[in-house]
Amino acid sequence: TLPQREKTKWNKICKAHDDIVAENGGDEDVVVGNNNNNKKNIANMEEQIANRVGMSVEQVFQMKRKMTQVNSLLSLDYEYKSTQRSGGVD
């Protein structure tokens, strides 16, 4: 399980993100923008979130990355099947 402080930070980030999207008509594509400046617009979104939750942009970025990794984790004791170069199974 995650520490409560991490869950609290994540919930604040999610709420701020949802509020920003709602303020801009509820369409995330409008907020982030689907054009050549997409990375710039995403950075702008993270900056807006950081301002709302009282964190640095770097902290917001790290938390989003960390929570994405945690959500994709199957289990700590899950055994992945690996293959060798020749295609054989270990």
C-alpha positions in Angstrom: 0.0 0.0 0.0 1.0 3.6 -0.5 1.7 6.0 2.3 -1.3 8.3 3.1 0.7 11.4 2.3 1.4 10.1 -1.3 -2.3 9.3 -1.7 -3.2 12.8 -0.5 -0.8 14.5 -2.9 -2.2 12.4 -5.8 -5.8 13.2 -4.9 -4.9 16.9 -4.8 -3.2 16.7 -8.3 -6.2 14.8 -9.8 -8.7 17.2 -8.4 -6.7 20.2 -9.7 -6.5 18.6 -13.1 -10.2 17.9 -13.2 -11.0 21.5 -12.1 -8.8 23.0 -14.8 -10.4 20.8 -17.4 -13.9 21.7 -16.2 -13.1 25.4 -16.2 -12.1 25.0 -19.9 -15.3 23.5 -21.1 -14.6 19.9 -19.9 -12.6 18.9 -23.0 -9.0 17.9 -22.1 -8.0 18.2 -25.8 -8.7 22.0 -25.6 -6.7 22.4 -22.4 -3.7 20.3 -23.5 -4.1 21.0 -27.2 -3.4 18.5 -29.9 -0.9 20.4 -32.0 2.9 20.8 -32.4 3.2 22.5 -29.1 1.8 19.5 -27.2 4.8 19.1 -24.8 4.7 22.9 -24.1 1.0 22.7 -23.3 1.4 19.7 -21.1 4.2 21.5 -19.2 1.8 24.5 -18.9 -0.9 22.2 -17.5 1.5 20.8 -14.9 2.5 24.4 -14.0 -1.2 25.3 -13.4 -1.6 22.1 -11.3 1.5 22.9 -9.3 0.2 26.5 -8.6 -3.1 25.2 -7.4 -1.8 22.5 -5.1 1.2 24.4 -3.7 3.9 22.1 -5.1 6.7 22.6 -7.6 6.3 21.6 -11.2 9.0 19.0 -10.7 7.1 17.4 -7.7 3.9 17.2 -9.8 5.8 15.6 -12.7 7.5 13.1 -10.4 4.2 12.2 -8.7 2.4 11.7 -12.0 5.3 9.4 -13.2 5.4 7.5 -9.9 1.6 6.9 -9.8 1.7 5.7 -13.4 4.3 3.2 -12.5 2.5 2.1 -9.3 -0.7 1.6 -11.2 1.0 -0.7 -13.8 2.6 -2.8 -11.2 1.0 -6.3 -11.1 2.3 -7.5 -7.8 5.5 -7.6 -5.8 5.6 -11.4 -5.8 4.5 -11.8 -9.5 7.0 -13.9 -11.4 7.5 -12.7 -14.9 8.3 -15.3 -17.5 11.5 -14.4 -19.3 12.8 -15.7 -22.6 16.2 -16.2 -23.9 17.6 -14.7 -27.1 16.9 -18.0 -28.9 13.3 -17.8 -27.8 13.5 -20.5 -25.1 11.8 -20.0 -21.8 13.9 -19.9 -18.6 
